[in-house]
């Protein structure tokens, strides 16, 4: 088992070893250099990433005795792992300073995964977790049916590539405790879709910011091309290529970091309330939200003055 796969115990020492040192923001209110605020928020973002990484590797006594989590908790932990991986790549891209075009698309994935995590944690119903799993297997069910149809047309002959694909489908179904016949092949979305999940969480108004606008970057819509990848000559009404990258600043980091902390807090409270030292992590989460919020407000003030 690699270091990245190892679980950690619920002790103050393990927590402090997993989280990076607290980023100091004393005097940020009087900062006038917007680039320094960008750098500060970048460091705070990395601190948030360390908290998520901790949460995703934590075991209580029951899970420790079995060597892992039961399925529903594993889904939540897996979503946190996914968020942390995407955030790590964002830090790598942001270190170059001008990769905002790609960060937009990654943020869309981070936001939706965060909504899914918070929705599942708040619902906390086996049926909703079941739906999450079965709807996820829809493409596998469709592929399975196509393979079986092709095998039948050949009179039972199974191609090597088909054996490999069927074995892959079988592995994920066994881990899911779902028979492939039970998977939902029809197109649709679990939990009623992202908008309904946001509505359940009481933040339906964030649908535009969480889903619609970032989707431009994911799907390469005309708006994305027009704003990020093409130049426009209004005189001749023609377009040209734009190979430049927009800068990554605090606006692409701070709000995302605050957003992911909420379900992480719920996850820790839901599954690890019996570990006294978890309070250290919860306190760090509250402190982080306050520090990022303050740095973001200073950044917005400096942006307004530049305009």
Protein Blocks (a to p, Z undefined) as FASTA:
>chain_A
ZZklpccdddfklmmmmpccdddfehklmpcbfklmmmmmmmmmmmmmmmmmmmmmcccf
klmmnopacfklmmmmmmmmmmmmmmmmmmmmmmnopamlmmmmmmmmmmmmmmmmmmmm
mnopaklmmmmmmmmmmmmmmmmmmmmmmmmmnoopacfklmmmmmmmmmmmmmnopafk
lpcfbgcdehhijklmmmmnopmmmmmmmmmmmmmmmnopaklmmmmmcccdfklopadd
dfbdcdddfklmmmmmmmmmmmmmmmmmmmmmmpmklmmmmmmmmmmmmmmmmmmmmmmm
mmmmmZZ
